[in-house]
Amino acid sequence: MSLAGHLSELGLPDLLQIVAMAEKSGRLDLTTRDGEGLIVFRAGRIIYAASNAARETLGSMLVCRRLISEETLRRALDRQHRSHEERRLGSILVQMGAMSQDAVEAVIYEQVQHVIGELVKLRDGYFKFEPMEIPDHGEVGVDAREFLAREGFNANKIALELSRLADEAKQVPGARAVPTPPANAATGRARSTKGTTTDRGTKPSSSLGTILADQPVTSLTAEATMEVLRAGAAVLSRGVLLLVERFGVTGVGQFGLGEGDKAVDEGIRNLWIPLDGASVLADVVVSGTAFRGPLPHTEVSELLVGELGGGWPTEAAVLPVKVGPRVVALLYGDGIPGGAAMPALARLEARLAEIGAAMTSPEPARQQPS
């Protein structure tokens, strides 16, 4: 079963359910003017999802959620580096007793769902599902496999969850909005789509390493995340690090909003702000230059300040973290609480530039024997 066509005629929720019901293995590529995406299936279950937008590494997610400490991550990464065989970070943390397997899988599932939630918004582009024999293990470097699910996730369940979130987003301002699946999504049958093909017989074989190498990703590591937050905390009263995605920015971590408060951290990590309207955040992403001054009373600013609390700041700053010419993250900060005057930001800008320069361009997945 091969499928190809336009996303406006057959949306991603449809495609997920078709592949799930047919229990097919293979790769689904999405290509639009806005970006690209990749979803890998094994027997109809999703084992990997990525786009060419920047993302956090698993280590960054775990540290910012306070599920592990920076020291624990350092020791796990050291073991991973010294290993002579393929070892994923999550498996090492489980072996160390730092996390349970269920906890690791829950974070991976959330990341996969989040990526697909972004990809489902792609409408003006093309899809192609190519059936392949996907091996159970081997030939994938540990970096690329951070978010690879060994058993896979139920594609039909994810499609239904996206529908639920779409309904909720209609009622909640600033929520992570996703389009509602087309009316025939539950049938699992493809529409008559121009360019769509069906089963062509023999399925090609492909290693996971080869597939994942086709979709390199710029990653915000735990080290980079913590360095940005520490640099910001040394200058600003409070702040939040935002990862720049295709359609908006999402919260990564914070300082000055309640040290060690998991509820505050969770609120920041659930924060998602669209970039399709006028806002200081969108201006900095487009221009790549920092903002400092009174914060305009836009819908985006009110959403951000409302989440942070403490009243409206007299002055705020939004600083870019850039990898080459591309803005991959934003550091927002202000003088609340206390209304302290904002100090000079030149040294902080220089430090963020150093951190961005250290985030090298993504490389193909490392190949290792099974």
Summary of the structure (lengths in Angstrom):
residues: 370
radius of gyration: 21.1
end to end distance: 28.2
largest distance: 68.7
contacts: 1220
relative contact order: 0.16
helix: 36%
strand: 21%
